[in-house]
């Protein structure tokens, strides 16, 4: 979450970063300061709660979100609540075996999907088992 937020912030994108863990905001603020960037809007939240105040977005990015089977429905519903009719969703999945379950839920919400296995990952200590999941809805 932090790296993509820092990059988008540096490019002057209008973003809201979110996470559930209580210390993430501190580290995000610290990294933003170290990179001489403007403050990033941050919300600590639970996907299952009513967080309609966040609004709706044209792009939603997440990384390493698919920890548990019970998170799939909650995550898909969260994305649906916050996705504009025309929206792209990018999820980097490290390969815990839940990408197809999320894909099936996103298809129910009218998204198309594409799974891409990253190439040129020799810089990693171990082979990357995951995929980059892209879900698109054209409105």
C-alpha positions in Angstrom: 0.0 0.0 0.0 2.7 2.5 0.9 4.8 2.3 -2.3 1.9 2.7 -4.7 0.5 5.5 -2.5 3.9 7.3 -2.5 4.2 6.9 -6.2 0.7 8.2 -7.0 1.1 11.0 -4.5 4.4 12.0 -6.2 2.5 12.2 -9.5 -0.1 14.5 -7.8 -3.0 11.9 -8.0 -6.0 12.5 -5.8 -5.7 9.4 -3.5 -7.0 7.9 -0.3 -4.9 5.2 1.3 -6.5 2.7 3.6 -5.4 -0.1 5.9 -6.7 -2.0 8.9 -3.5 -2.1 10.9 -3.2 0.6 13.5 0.4 1.6 12.8 0.2 2.0 9.0 -0.7 5.7 9.1 2.4 6.5 11.1 4.7 4.7 8.6 2.9 6.2 5.6 3.2 9.7 7.1 6.9 9.1 7.8 7.7 7.8 4.3 5.7 10.7 2.8 7.9 13.2 4.8 11.1 11.4 3.9 10.2 11.6 0.2 9.3 15.3 0.5 5.7 14.7 -0.7 2.4 16.2 0.4 0.4 14.5 3.0 -1.6 11.5 1.9 -5.2 11.2 2.9 -5.5 8.0 5.1 -8.4 6.1 6.5 -8.0 3.2 9.0 -11.0 0.9 8.2 -12.5 -2.5 8.2 -13.9 -3.7 4.9 -17.0 -5.1 6.6 -18.1 -1.8 8.2 -20.1 1.0 6.7 -17.5 3.4 5.3 -19.6 5.1 2.8 -18.0 8.5 3.7 -15.0 7.4 1.6 -17.0 7.9 -1.6 -16.5 6.1 -4.9 -13.3 5.8 -7.0 -12.3 5.3 -10.7 -9.3 3.1 -9.7 -8.8 0.9 -6.7 -5.4 -0.7 -6.0 -4.6 -3.3 -3.4 -1.7 -5.6 -2.6 -1.6 -8.9 -0.6 -5.3 -8.8 0.4 -6.4 -12.4 0.0 -5.4 -13.9 3.4 -8.5 -15.9 4.3 -11.4 -17.4 2.4 -13.9 -15.3 4.4 -12.2 -12.1 3.2 -13.2 -12.7 -0.4 -16.8 -11.7 -0.1 -16.1 -8.8 2.2 -13.4 -7.5 -0.1 -15.5 -7.8 -3.2 -18.4 -6.1 -1.5 -16.1 -3.3 -0.3 -14.8 -2.8 -3.8 -18.3 -2.8 -5.2 -19.5 -0.1 -2.7 -16.6 2.1 -3.6 -16.2 1.6 -7.3 -17.6 4.0 -9.8 -19.6 2.5 -12.7 -16.5 2.9 -14.8 -13.6 1.6 -12.6 -10.4 -0.4 -12.8 -9.2 -2.5 -9.9 -5.7 -3.8 -9.6 -4.8 -6.4 -6.9 -1.4 -7.9 -6.5 -1.9 -11.4 -5.2 1.1 -13.3 -3.9 -0.4 -16.6 -4.7 -2.3 -18.0 -1.7 -4.8 -19.7 -3.9 -7.8 -17.3 -3.7 -7.5 -15.3 -6.9 -10.2 -17.4 -8.7 -12.6 -16.9 -5.8 -12.2 -13.1 -5.9 -12.5 -13.2 -9.7 -15.8 -15.0 -9.5 -17.2 -12.4 -7.1 -16.0 -9.5 -9.2 -17.6 -11.0 -12.3 -20.9 -11.0 -10.4 -20.5 -7.2 -10.0 -20.0 -6.8 -13.7 -16.2 -6.6 -13.9 -14.1 -8.3 -16.5 -10.9 -9.8 -15.4 -7.3 -10.4 -16.4 -4.6 -12.3 -14.6 -1.0 -11.6 -15.5 2.0 -13.5 -14.1 4.8 -11.0 -13.8 7.9 -11.6 -15.8 11.5 -10.8 -15.0 11.3 -11.4 -11.3 14.9 -12.7 -11.0 15.7 -9.9 -8.6 13.5 -11.7 -6.0 15.1 -14.1 -3.6 12.3 -16.7 -4.2 10.2 -17.2 -7.3 7.0 -15.1 -7.3 4.0 -17.4 -7.2 1.3 -14.8 -7.6 -0.4 -12.8 -10.2 -1.5 -9.2 -10.9 -5.3 -9.3 -11.1 -7.0 -6.5 -13.1 -10.7 -6.1 -13.0 -12.4 -3.5 -15.3 -15.9 -2.2 -15.6 -16.8 0.2 -18.3 -19.9 1.6 -16.9 
